[in-house]
Amino acid sequence: MSKTEKKFDAVAMMRSIRDSVSAQIEGMTLEEELAWLASQELTDPFLKGLRDRAVQQADAAADPSGRR
């Protein structure tokens, strides 16, 4: 088998992005992380959906009675 050289390394890119985000949110409280996440401009509809679900979960955790 011959090896082809990669032009794009998705794993390296994912790790780089993860490290960058981790450095930005390190030491933040949950509320600060949520505010940071909400301030990020997203163009991907899937990521927007994830962000919206994270906010809903945080809201539900903050109000265990289920009232909003």
PQR file of N, CA, C, O and H, with PARSE charges and radii, in Angstrom:
ATOM      1  N   MET A   1       0.835  -1.197   0.000 -0.4000 1.5000
ATOM      2  CA  MET A   1       0.000   0.000   0.000 -0.0000 2.0000
ATOM      3  C   MET A   1       0.871   1.248   0.000  0.5500 1.7000
ATOM      4  O   MET A   1       1.868   1.325   0.718 -0.5500 1.4000
ATOM      5  N   SER A   2       0.499   2.181  -0.779 -0.4000 1.5000
ATOM      6  CA  SER A   2       1.250   3.436  -0.781 -0.0000 2.0000
ATOM      7  C   SER A   2       0.505   4.466   0.060  0.5500 1.7000
ATOM      8  O   SER A   2      -0.724   4.483   0.126 -0.5500 1.4000
ATOM      9  H   SER A   2      -0.311   2.118  -1.363  0.4000 1.0000
ATOM     10  N   LYS A   3       1.280   5.303   0.683 -0.4000 1.5000
ATOM     11  CA  LYS A   3       0.686   6.356   1.512 -0.0000 2.0000
ATOM     12  C   LYS A   3       0.526   7.619   0.681  0.5500 1.7000
ATOM     13  O   LYS A   3       1.420   8.001  -0.074 -0.5500 1.4000
ATOM     14  H   LYS A   3       2.278   5.289   0.628  0.4000 1.0000
ATOM     15  N   THR A   4      -0.601   8.246   0.830 -0.4000 1.5000
ATOM     16  CA  THR A   4      -0.803   9.551   0.208 -0.0000 2.0000
ATOM     17  C   THR A   4      -0.669  10.614   1.282  0.5500 1.7000
ATOM     18  O   THR A   4      -1.077  10.423   2.428 -0.5500 1.4000
ATOM     19  H   THR A   4      -1.328   7.935   1.443  0.4000 1.0000
ATOM     20  N   GLU A   5      -0.103  11.709   0.898 -0.4000 1.5000
ATOM     21  CA  GLU A   5       0.072  12.795   1.860 -0.0000 2.0000
ATOM     22  C   GLU A   5      -1.238  13.550   2.018  0.5500 1.7000
ATOM     23  O   GLU A   5      -1.903  13.895   1.042 -0.5500 1.4000
ATOM     24  H   GLU A   5       0.228  11.864  -0.032  0.4000 1.0000
ATOM     25  N   LYS A   6      -1.589  13.794   3.273 -0.4000 1.5000
ATOM     26  CA  LYS A   6      -2.830  14.519   3.548 -0.0000 2.0000
ATOM     27  C   LYS A   6      -2.650  16.000   3.235  0.5500 1.7000
ATOM     28  O   LYS A   6      -1.614  16.597   3.529 -0.5500 1.4000
ATOM     29  H   LYS A   6      -1.049  13.513   4.066  0.4000 1.0000
ATOM     30  N   LYS A   7      -3.674  16.566   2.640 -0.4000 1.5000
ATOM     31  CA  LYS A   7      -3.681  18.009   2.430 -0.0000 2.0000
ATOM     32  C   LYS A   7      -4.403  18.699   3.581  0.5500 1.7000
ATOM     33  O   LYS A   7      -4.198  19.884   3.842 -0.5500 1.4000
ATOM     34  H   LYS A   7      -4.516  16.080   2.402  0.4000 1.0000
ATOM     35  N   PHE A   8      -5.254  17.932   4.266 -0.4000 1.5000
ATOM     36  CA  PHE A   8      -6.037  18.484   5.366 -0.0000 2.0000
ATOM     37  C   PHE A   8      -6.135  17.435   6.452  0.5500 1.7000
ATOM     38  O   PHE A   8      -6.547  16.306   6.188 -0.5500 1.4000
ATOM     39  H   PHE A   8      -5.420  16.969   4.054  0.4000 1.0000
ATOM     40  N   ASP A   9      -5.766  17.789   7.659 -0.4000 1.5000
ATOM     41  CA  ASP A   9      -5.816  16.859   8.783 -0.0000 2.0000
ATOM     42  C   ASP A   9      -6.930  17.301   9.728  0.5500 1.7000
ATOM     43  O   ASP A   9      -6.754  18.218  10.531 -0.5500 1.4000
ATOM     44  H   ASP A   9      -5.431  18.706   7.874  0.4000 1.0000
ATOM     45  N   ALA A  10      -8.080  16.634   9.620 -0.4000 1.5000
ATOM     46  CA  ALA A  10      -9.254  17.016  10.407 -0.0000 2.0000
ATOM     47  C   ALA A  10      -9.012  16.822  11.901  0.5500 1.7000
ATOM     48  O   ALA A  10      -9.478  17.628  12.707 -0.5500 1.4000
ATOM     49  H   ALA A  10      -8.223  15.890   8.968  0.4000 1.0000
ATOM     50  N   VAL A  11      -8.300  15.776  12.282 -0.4000 1.5000
ATOM     51  CA  VAL A  11      -8.044  15.520  13.695 -0.0000 2.0000
ATOM     52  C   VAL A  11      -7.172  16.626  14.287  0.5500 1.7000
ATOM     53  O   VAL A  11      -7.442  17.110  15.386 -0.5500 1.4000
ATOM     54  H   VAL A  11      -7.921  15.121  11.628  0.4000 1.0000
ATOM     55  N   ALA A  12      -6.143  17.019  13.572 -0.4000 1.5000
ATOM     56  CA  ALA A  12      -5.271  18.099  14.049 -0.0000 2.0000
ATOM     57  C   ALA A  12      -6.051  19.403  14.167  0.5500 1.7000
ATOM     58  O   ALA A  12      -5.856  20.165  15.114 -0.5500 1.4000
ATOM     59  H   ALA A  12      -5.923  16.626  12.679  0.4000 1.0000
ATOM     60  N   MET A  13      -6.936  19.660  13.200 -0.4000 1.5000
ATOM     61  CA  MET A  13      -7.739  20.880  13.248 -0.0000 2.0000
ATOM     62  C   MET A  13      -8.675  20.858  14.453  0.5500 1.7000
ATOM     63  O   MET A  13      -8.795  21.857  15.162 -0.5500 1.4000
ATOM     64  H   MET A  13      -7.095  19.042  12.430  0.4000 1.0000
ATOM     65  N   MET A  14      -9.338  19.726  14.691 -0.4000 1.5000
ATOM     66  CA  MET A  14     -10.254  19.603  15.824 -0.0000 2.0000
ATOM     67  C   MET A  14      -9.514  19.817  17.138  0.5500 1.7000
ATOM     68  O   MET A  14     -10.006  20.516  18.024 -0.5500 1.4000
ATOM     69  H   MET A  14      -9.240  18.914  14.115  0.4000 1.0000
ATOM     70  N   ARG A  15      -8.338  19.221  17.266 -0.4000 1.5000
ATOM     71  CA  ARG A  15      -7.558  19.369  18.492 -0.0000 2.0000
ATOM     72  C   ARG A  15      -7.116  20.812  18.696  0.5500 1.7000
ATOM     73  O   ARG A  15      -7.119  21.316  19.818 -0.5500 1.4000
ATOM     74  H   ARG A  15      -7.939  18.653  16.546  0.4000 1.0000
ATOM     75  N   SER A  16      -6.739  21.467  17.617 -0.4000 1.5000
ATOM     76  CA  SER A  16      -6.313  22.866  17.698 -0.0000 2.0000
ATOM     77  C   SER A  16      -7.466  23.764  18.148  0.5500 1.7000
ATOM     78  O   SER A  16      -7.281  24.633  19.000 -0.5500 1.4000
ATOM     79  H   SER A  16      -6.736  21.057  16.705  0.4000 1.0000
ATOM     80  N   ILE A  17      -8.642  23.556  17.582 -0.4000 1.5000
ATOM     81  CA  ILE A  17      -9.823  24.339  17.953 -0.0000 2.0000
ATOM     82  C   ILE A  17     -10.205  24.068  19.399  0.5500 1.7000
ATOM     83  O   ILE A  17     -10.505  24.994  20.152 -0.5500 1.4000
ATOM     84  H   ILE A  17      -8.792  22.849  16.890  0.4000 1.0000
ATOM     85  N   ARG A  18     -10.193  22.790  19.786 -0.4000 1.5000
ATOM     86  CA  ARG A  18     -10.528  22.422  21.163 -0.0000 2.0000
ATOM     87  C   ARG A  18      -9.569  23.076  22.155  0.5500 1.7000
ATOM     88  O   ARG A  18      -9.996  23.588  23.190 -0.5500 1.4000
ATOM     89  H   ARG A  18      -9.949  22.038  19.174  0.4000 1.0000
ATOM     90  N   ASP A  19      -8.279  23.060  21.842 -0.4000 1.5000
ATOM     91  CA  ASP A  19      -7.292  23.679  22.725 -0.0000 2.0000
ATOM     92  C   ASP A  19      -7.500  25.184  22.832  0.5500 1.7000
ATOM     93  O   ASP A  19      -7.347  25.764  23.907 -0.5500 1.4000
ATOM     94  H   ASP A  19      -7.931  22.644  21.002  0.4000 1.0000
ATOM     95  N   SER A  20      -7.849  25.810  21.720 -0.4000 1.5000
ATOM     96  CA  SER A  20      -8.097  27.253  21.712 -0.0000 2.0000
ATOM     97  C   SER A  20      -9.316  27.610  22.561  0.5500 1.7000
ATOM     98  O   SER A  20      -9.266  28.539  23.367 -0.5500 1.4000
ATOM     99  H   SER A  20      -7.973  25.339  20.847  0.4000 1.0000
ATOM    100  N   VAL A  21     -10.405  26.871  22.379 -0.4000 1.5000
ATOM    101  CA  VAL A  21     -11.626  27.123  23.149 -0.0000 2.0000
ATOM    102  C   VAL A  21     -11.369  26.863  24.630  0.5500 1.7000
ATOM    103  O   VAL A  21     -11.784  27.645  25.485 -0.5500 1.4000
ATOM    104  H   VAL A  21     -10.445  26.116  21.725  0.4000 1.0000
ATOM    105  N   SER A  22     -10.692  25.775  24.925 -0.4000 1.5000
ATOM    106  CA  SER A  22     -10.387  25.458  26.330 -0.0000 2.0000
ATOM    107  C   SER A  22      -9.596  26.574  26.994  0.5500 1.7000
ATOM    108  O   SER A  22      -9.856  26.924  28.145 -0.5500 1.4000
ATOM    109  H   SER A  22     -10.355  25.140  24.231  0.4000 1.0000
ATOM    110  N   ALA A  23      -8.636  27.129  26.276 -0.4000 1.5000
ATOM    111  CA  ALA A  23      -7.827  28.223  26.828 -0.0000 2.0000
ATOM    112  C   ALA A  23      -8.681  29.468  27.071  0.5500 1.7000
ATOM    113  O   ALA A  23      -8.470  30.189  28.046 -0.5500 1.4000
ATOM    114  H   ALA A  23      -8.425  26.845  25.341  0.4000 1.0000
ATOM    115  N   GLN A  24      -9.645  29.718  26.181 -0.4000 1.5000
ATOM    116  CA  GLN A  24     -10.496  30.905  26.318 -0.0000 2.0000
ATOM    117  C   GLN A  24     -11.456  30.800  27.497  0.5500 1.7000
ATOM    118  O   GLN A  24     -11.738  31.799  28.159 -0.5500 1.4000
ATOM    119  H   GLN A  24      -9.817  29.132  25.389  0.4000 1.0000
ATOM    120  N   ILE A  25     -11.958  29.600  27.762 -0.4000 1.5000
ATOM    121  CA  ILE A  25     -12.976  29.467  28.813 -0.0000 2.0000
ATOM    122  C   ILE A  25     -12.414  28.958  30.138  0.5500 1.7000
ATOM    123  O   ILE A  25     -13.153  28.800  31.110 -0.5500 1.4000
ATOM    124  H   ILE A  25     -11.729  28.789  27.225  0.4000 1.0000
ATOM    125  N   GLU A  26     -11.121  28.704  30.174 -0.4000 1.5000
ATOM    126  CA  GLU A  26     -10.507  28.192  31.397 -0.0000 2.0000
ATOM    127  C   GLU A  26     -10.744  29.164  32.561  0.5500 1.7000
ATOM    128  O   GLU A  26     -10.491  30.363  32.443 -0.5500 1.4000
ATOM    129  H   GLU A  26     -10.521  28.832  29.384  0.4000 1.0000
ATOM    130  N   GLY A  27     -11.226  28.638  33.663 -0.4000 1.5000
ATOM    131  CA  GLY A  27     -11.447  29.449  34.852 -0.0000 2.0000
ATOM    132  C   GLY A  27     -12.787  30.174  34.894  0.5500 1.7000
ATOM    133  O   GLY A  27     -13.090  30.857  35.872 -0.5500 1.4000
ATOM    134  H   GLY A  27     -11.432  27.664  33.759  0.4000 1.0000
ATOM    135  N   MET A  28     -13.596  30.032  33.836 -0.4000 1.5000
ATOM    136  CA  MET A  28     -14.900  30.693  33.816 -0.0000 2.0000
ATOM    137  C   MET A  28     -15.914  29.889  34.627  0.5500 1.7000
ATOM    138  O   MET A  28     -15.819  28.665  34.718 -0.5500 1.4000
ATOM    139  H   MET A  28     -13.350  29.478  33.041  0.4000 1.0000
ATOM    140  N   THR A  29     -16.869  30.579  35.205 -0.4000 1.5000
ATOM    141  CA  THR A  29     -17.998  29.907  35.840 -0.0000 2.0000
ATOM    142  C   THR A  29     -18.937  29.431  34.733  0.5500 1.7000
ATOM    143  O   THR A  29     -18.766  29.799  33.570 -0.5500 1.4000
ATOM    144  H   THR A  29     -16.946  31.573  35.130  0.4000 1.0000
ATOM    145  N   LEU A  30     -19.922  28.617  35.090 -0.4000 1.5000
ATOM    146  CA  LEU A  30     -20.886  28.152  34.101 -0.0000 2.0000
ATOM    147  C   LEU A  30     -21.605  29.331  33.457  0.5500 1.7000
ATOM    148  O   LEU A  30     -21.805  29.358  32.242 -0.5500 1.4000
ATOM    149  H   LEU A  30     -20.061  28.318  36.035  0.4000 1.0000
ATOM    150  N   GLU A  31     -21.987  30.295  34.268 -0.4000 1.5000
ATOM    151  CA  GLU A  31     -22.691  31.473  33.734 -0.0000 2.0000
ATOM    152  C   GLU A  31     -21.800  32.242  32.755  0.5500 1.7000
ATOM    153  O   GLU A  31     -22.271  32.706  31.716 -0.5500 1.4000
ATOM    154  H   GLU A  31     -21.825  30.273  35.254  0.4000 1.0000
ATOM    155  N   GLU A  32     -20.516  32.375  33.089 -0.4000 1.5000
ATOM    156  CA  GLU A  32     -19.591  33.073  32.189 -0.0000 2.0000
ATOM    157  C   GLU A  32     -19.393  32.292  30.900  0.5500 1.7000
ATOM    158  O   GLU A  32     -19.309  32.880  29.822 -0.5500 1.4000
ATOM    159  H   GLU A  32     -20.134  31.999  33.932  0.4000 1.0000
ATOM    160  N   GLU A  33     -19.319  30.964  31.005 -0.4000 1.5000
ATOM    161  CA  GLU A  33     -19.184  30.142  29.802 -0.0000 2.0000
ATOM    162  C   GLU A  33     -20.404  30.299  28.901  0.5500 1.7000
ATOM    163  O   GLU A  33     -20.270  30.433  27.685 -0.5500 1.4000
ATOM    164  H   GLU A  33     -19.388  30.486  31.881  0.4000 1.0000
ATOM    165  N   LEU A  34     -21.592  30.283  29.498 -0.4000 1.5000
ATOM    166  CA  LEU A  34     -22.809  30.439  28.701 -0.0000 2.0000
ATOM    167  C   LEU A  34     -22.861  31.804  28.028  0.5500 1.7000
ATOM    168  O   LEU A  34     -23.276  31.916  26.875 -0.5500 1.4000
ATOM    169  H   LEU A  34     -21.701  30.174  30.486  0.4000 1.0000
ATOM    170  N   ALA A  35     -22.441  32.840  28.749 -0.4000 1.5000
ATOM    171  CA  ALA A  35     -22.405  34.182  28.153 -0.0000 2.0000
ATOM    172  C   ALA A  35     -21.400  34.219  27.013  0.5500 1.7000
ATOM    173  O   ALA A  35     -21.660  34.820  25.970 -0.5500 1.4000
ATOM    174  H   ALA A  35     -22.105  32.748  29.686  0.4000 1.0000
ATOM    175  N   TRP A  36     -20.251  33.578  27.208 -0.4000 1.5000
ATOM    176  CA  TRP A  36     -19.235  33.534  26.145 -0.0000 2.0000
ATOM    177  C   TRP A  36     -19.783  32.802  24.925  0.5500 1.7000
ATOM    178  O   TRP A  36     -19.631  33.261  23.793 -0.5500 1.4000
ATOM    179  H   TRP A  36     -20.040  33.090  28.055  0.4000 1.0000
ATOM    180  N   LEU A  37     -20.421  31.662  25.167 -0.4000 1.5000
ATOM    181  CA  LEU A  37     -20.978  30.881  24.069 -0.0000 2.0000
ATOM    182  C   LEU A  37     -22.037  31.676  23.312  0.5500 1.7000
ATOM    183  O   LEU A  37     -22.075  31.651  22.082 -0.5500 1.4000
ATOM    184  H   LEU A  37     -20.545  31.289  26.087  0.4000 1.0000
ATOM    185  N   ALA A  38     -22.889  32.375  24.040 -0.4000 1.5000
ATOM    186  CA  ALA A  38     -23.945  33.170  23.401 -0.0000 2.0000
ATOM    187  C   ALA A  38     -23.359  34.320  22.591  0.5500 1.7000
ATOM    188  O   ALA A  38     -23.978  34.780  21.631 -0.5500 1.4000
ATOM    189  H   ALA A  38     -22.859  32.395  25.039  0.4000 1.0000
ATOM    190  N   SER A  39     -22.180  34.786  22.967 -0.4000 1.5000
ATOM    191  CA  SER A  39     -21.578  35.924  22.260 -0.0000 2.0000
ATOM    192  C   SER A  39     -20.876  35.514  20.963  0.5500 1.7000
ATOM    193  O   SER A  39     -20.516  36.369  20.153 -0.5500 1.4000
ATOM    194  H   SER A  39     -21.677  34.413  23.746  0.4000 1.0000
ATOM    195  N   GLN A  40     -20.683  34.212  20.768 -0.4000 1.5000
ATOM    196  CA  GLN A  40     -19.997  33.736  19.576 -0.0000 2.0000
ATOM    197  C   GLN A  40     -20.943  33.750  18.382  0.5500 1.7000
ATOM    198  O   GLN A  40     -22.089  33.308  18.473 -0.5500 1.4000
ATOM    199  H   GLN A  40     -20.976  33.518  21.426  0.4000 1.0000
ATOM    200  N   GLU A  41     -20.450  34.258  17.277 -0.4000 1.5000
ATOM    201  CA  GLU A  41     -21.264  34.297  16.069 -0.0000 2.0000
ATOM    202  C   GLU A  41     -21.161  32.950  15.362  0.5500 1.7000
ATOM    203  O   GLU A  41     -20.067  32.521  14.994 -0.5500 1.4000
ATOM    204  H   GLU A  41     -19.520  34.617  17.203  0.4000 1.0000
ATOM    205  N   LEU A  42     -22.284  32.291  15.173 -0.4000 1.5000
ATOM    206  CA  LEU A  42     -22.301  30.982  14.542 -0.0000 2.0000
ATOM    207  C   LEU A  42     -23.024  31.046  13.212  0.5500 1.7000
ATOM    208  O   LEU A  42     -24.078  31.670  13.091 -0.5500 1.4000
ATOM    209  H   LEU A  42     -23.173  32.640  15.472  0.4000 1.0000
ATOM    210  N   THR A  43     -22.441  30.392  12.215 -0.4000 1.5000
ATOM    211  CA  THR A  43     -23.093  30.328  10.911 -0.0000 2.0000
ATOM    212  C   THR A  43     -23.614  28.930  10.622  0.5500 1.7000
ATOM    213  O   THR A  43     -24.414  28.744   9.706 -0.5500 1.4000
ATOM    214  H   THR A  43     -21.585  29.886  12.314  0.4000 1.0000
ATOM    215  N   ASP A  44     -23.173  27.957  11.386 -0.4000 1.5000
ATOM    216  CA  ASP A  44     -23.588  26.572  11.185 -0.0000 2.0000
ATOM    217  C   ASP A  44     -24.880  26.309  11.959  0.5500 1.7000
ATOM    218  O   ASP A  44     -24.897  26.471  13.179 -0.5500 1.4000
ATOM    219  H   ASP A  44     -22.523  28.108  12.131  0.4000 1.0000
ATOM    220  N   PRO A  45     -25.960  25.908  11.286 -0.5600 1.5000
ATOM    221  CA  PRO A  45     -27.232  25.678  11.967  0.2800 2.0000
ATOM    222  C   PRO A  45     -27.138  24.579  13.029  0.5500 1.7000
ATOM    223  O   PRO A  45     -27.831  24.649  14.044 -0.5500 1.4000
ATOM    224  N   PHE A  46     -26.299  23.575  12.813 -0.4000 1.5000
ATOM    225  CA  PHE A  46     -26.142  22.507  13.798 -0.0000 2.0000
ATOM    226  C   PHE A  46     -25.544  23.071  15.086  0.5500 1.7000
ATOM    227  O   PHE A  46     -26.008  22.750  16.180 -0.5500 1.4000
ATOM    228  H   PHE A  46     -25.737  23.518  11.989  0.4000 1.0000
ATOM    229  N   LEU A  47     -24.519  23.909  14.958 -0.4000 1.5000
ATOM    230  CA  LEU A  47     -23.898  24.508  16.139 -0.0000 2.0000
ATOM    231  C   LEU A  47     -24.859  25.451  16.852  0.5500 1.7000
ATOM    232  O   LEU A  47     -24.863  25.521  18.081 -0.5500 1.4000
ATOM    233  H   LEU A  47     -24.142  24.170  14.069  0.4000 1.0000
ATOM    234  N   LYS A  48     -25.660  26.165  16.099 -0.4000 1.5000
ATOM    235  CA  LYS A  48     -26.674  27.036  16.717 -0.0000 2.0000
ATOM    236  C   LYS A  48     -27.646  26.203  17.548  0.5500 1.7000
ATOM    237  O   LYS A  48     -28.018  26.596  18.654 -0.5500 1.4000
ATOM    238  H   LYS A  48     -25.656  26.107  15.101  0.4000 1.0000
ATOM    239  N   GLY A  49     -28.053  25.061  17.017 -0.4000 1.5000
ATOM    240  CA  GLY A  49     -28.959  24.179  17.751 -0.0000 2.0000
ATOM    241  C   GLY A  49     -28.330  23.652  19.032  0.5500 1.7000
ATOM    242  O   GLY A  49     -28.990  23.576  20.069 -0.5500 1.4000
ATOM    243  H   GLY A  49     -27.751  24.742  16.119  0.4000 1.0000
ATOM    244  N   LEU A  50     -27.052  23.286  18.960 -0.4000 1.5000
ATOM    245  CA  LEU A  50     -26.352  22.833  20.158 -0.0000 2.0000
ATOM    246  C   LEU A  50     -26.298  23.934  21.207  0.5500 1.7000
ATOM    247  O   LEU A  50     -26.513  23.686  22.393 -0.5500 1.4000
ATOM    248  H   LEU A  50     -26.516  23.347  18.118  0.4000 1.0000
ATOM    249  N   ARG A  51     -26.008  25.153  20.759 -0.4000 1.5000
ATOM    250  CA  ARG A  51     -25.928  26.275  21.693 -0.0000 2.0000
ATOM    251  C   ARG A  51     -27.294  26.514  22.349  0.5500 1.7000
ATOM    252  O   ARG A  51     -27.381  26.725  23.559 -0.5500 1.4000
ATOM    253  H   ARG A  51     -25.832  25.354  19.795  0.4000 1.0000
ATOM    254  N   ASP A  52     -28.334  26.478  21.555 -0.4000 1.5000
ATOM    255  CA  ASP A  52     -29.679  26.705  22.094 -0.0000 2.0000
ATOM    256  C   ASP A  52     -30.057  25.634  23.118  0.5500 1.7000
ATOM    257  O   ASP A  52     -30.654  25.938  24.151 -0.5500 1.4000
ATOM    258  H   ASP A  52     -28.263  26.307  20.573  0.4000 1.0000
ATOM    259  N   ARG A  53     -29.701  24.371  22.823 -0.4000 1.5000
ATOM    260  CA  ARG A  53     -29.989  23.298  23.780 -0.0000 2.0000
ATOM    261  C   ARG A  53     -29.187  23.455  25.064  0.5500 1.7000
ATOM    262  O   ARG A  53     -29.691  23.163  26.149 -0.5500 1.4000
ATOM    263  H   ARG A  53     -29.215  24.124  21.985  0.4000 1.0000
ATOM    264  N   ALA A  54     -27.954  23.910  24.953 -0.4000 1.5000
ATOM    265  CA  ALA A  54     -27.123  24.117  26.150 -0.0000 2.0000
ATOM    266  C   ALA A  54     -27.734  25.191  27.034  0.5500 1.7000
ATOM    267  O   ALA A  54     -27.738  25.063  28.258 -0.5500 1.4000
ATOM    268  H   ALA A  54     -27.544  24.147  24.072  0.4000 1.0000
ATOM    269  N   VAL A  55     -28.249  26.246  26.422 -0.4000 1.5000
ATOM    270  CA  VAL A  55     -28.889  27.320  27.189 -0.0000 2.0000
ATOM    271  C   VAL A  55     -30.154  26.806  27.857  0.5500 1.7000
ATOM    272  O   VAL A  55     -30.411  27.127  29.018 -0.5500 1.4000
ATOM    273  H   VAL A  55     -28.245  26.350  25.427  0.4000 1.0000
ATOM    274  N   GLN A  56     -30.949  26.013  27.143 -0.4000 1.5000
ATOM    275  CA  GLN A  56     -32.167  25.449  27.726 -0.0000 2.0000
ATOM    276  C   GLN A  56     -31.845  24.550  28.914  0.5500 1.7000
ATOM    277  O   GLN A  56     -32.529  24.601  29.937 -0.5500 1.4000
ATOM    278  H   GLN A  56     -30.740  25.753  26.201  0.4000 1.0000
ATOM    279  N   GLN A  57     -30.810  23.732  28.784 -0.4000 1.5000
ATOM    280  CA  GLN A  57     -30.424  22.847  29.884 -0.0000 2.0000
ATOM    281  C   GLN A  57     -29.951  23.647  31.090  0.5500 1.7000
ATOM    282  O   GLN A  57     -30.257  23.295  32.229 -0.5500 1.4000
ATOM    283  H   GLN A  57     -30.254  23.690  27.954  0.4000 1.0000
ATOM    284  N   ALA A  58     -29.210  24.716  30.846 -0.4000 1.5000
ATOM    285  CA  ALA A  58     -28.728  25.548  31.938 -0.0000 2.0000
ATOM    286  C   ALA A  58     -29.902  26.242  32.636  0.5500 1.7000
ATOM    287  O   ALA A  58     -29.924  26.363  33.861 -0.5500 1.4000
ATOM    288  H   ALA A  58     -28.962  25.002  29.921  0.4000 1.0000
ATOM    289  N   ASP A  59     -30.872  26.695  31.844 -0.4000 1.5000
ATOM    290  CA  ASP A  59     -32.053  27.327  32.412 -0.0000 2.0000
ATOM    291  C   ASP A  59     -32.826  26.346  33.265  0.5500 1.7000
ATOM    292  O   ASP A  59     -33.286  26.691  34.354 -0.5500 1.4000
ATOM    293  H   ASP A  59     -30.855  26.598  30.849  0.4000 1.0000
ATOM    294  N   ALA A  60     -32.973  25.113  32.774 -0.4000 1.5000
ATOM    295  CA  ALA A  60     -33.704  24.086  33.531 -0.0000 2.0000
ATOM    296  C   ALA A  60     -32.966  23.725  34.812  0.5500 1.7000
ATOM    297  O   ALA A  60     -33.594  23.487  35.844 -0.5500 1.4000
ATOM    298  H   ALA A  60     -32.600  24.833  31.890  0.4000 1.0000
ATOM    299  N   ALA A  61     -31.648  23.682  34.755 -0.4000 1.5000
ATOM    300  CA  ALA A  61     -30.854  23.361  35.953 -0.0000 2.0000
ATOM    301  C   ALA A  61     -30.939  24.482  36.976  0.5500 1.7000
ATOM    302  O   ALA A  61     -30.894  24.226  38.179 -0.5500 1.4000
ATOM    303  H   ALA A  61     -31.138  23.875  33.916  0.4000 1.0000
ATOM    304  N   ALA A  62     -31.060  25.720  36.514 -0.4000 1.5000
ATOM    305  CA  ALA A  62     -31.138  26.862  37.414 -0.0000 2.0000
ATOM    306  C   ALA A  62     -32.497  26.958  38.096  0.5500 1.7000
ATOM    307  O   ALA A  62     -32.611  27.523  39.183 -0.5500 1.4000
ATOM    308  H   ALA A  62     -31.096  25.928  35.536  0.4000 1.0000
ATOM    309  N   ASP A  63     -33.530  26.405  37.453 -0.4000 1.5000
ATOM    310  CA  ASP A  63     -34.878  26.452  38.000 -0.0000 2.0000
ATOM    311  C   ASP A  63     -35.461  25.041  38.039  0.5500 1.7000
ATOM    312  O   ASP A  63     -36.237  24.673  37.157 -0.5500 1.4000
ATOM    313  H   ASP A  63     -33.437  25.946  36.570  0.4000 1.0000
ATOM    314  N   PRO A  64     -35.100  24.248  39.044 -0.5600 1.5000
ATOM    315  CA  PRO A  64     -35.544  22.858  39.091  0.2800 2.0000
ATOM    316  C   PRO A  64     -37.051  22.683  39.233  0.5500 1.7000
ATOM    317  O   PRO A  64     -37.553  21.576  39.037 -0.5500 1.4000
ATOM    318  N   SER A  65     -37.791  23.745  39.569 -0.4000 1.5000
ATOM    319  CA  SER A  65     -39.239  23.621  39.699 -0.0000 2.0000
ATOM    320  C   SER A  65     -39.918  23.492  38.344  0.5500 1.7000
ATOM    321  O   SER A  65     -41.088  23.119  38.253 -0.5500 1.4000
ATOM    322  H   SER A  65     -37.383  24.644  39.728  0.4000 1.0000
ATOM    323  N   GLY A  66     -39.145  23.815  37.263 -0.4000 1.5000
ATOM    324  CA  GLY A  66     -39.726  23.729  35.928 -0.0000 2.0000
ATOM    325  C   GLY A  66     -40.427  24.996  35.500  0.5500 1.7000
ATOM    326  O   GLY A  66     -40.912  25.081  34.372 -0.5500 1.4000
ATOM    327  H   GLY A  66     -38.194  24.118  37.337  0.4000 1.0000
ATOM    328  N   ARG A  67     -40.493  25.991  36.384 -0.4000 1.5000
ATOM    329  CA  ARG A  67     -41.135  27.273  36.011 -0.0000 2.0000
ATOM    330  C   ARG A  67     -40.087  28.197  35.433  0.5500 1.7000
ATOM    331  O   ARG A  67     -38.932  28.198  35.860 -0.5500 1.4000
ATOM    332  H   ARG A  67     -40.099  25.922  37.300  0.4000 1.0000
ATOM    333  N   ARG A  68     -40.506  28.986  34.452 -0.4000 1.5000
ATOM    334  CA  ARG A  68     -39.603  29.971  33.846 -0.0000 2.0000
ATOM    335  C   ARG A  68     -40.196  31.341  33.925  0.5500 1.7000
ATOM    336  O   ARG A  68     -39.584  32.306  33.467 -0.5500 1.4000
ATOM    337  H   ARG A  68     -41.443  28.985  34.106  0.4000 1.0000
TER
END
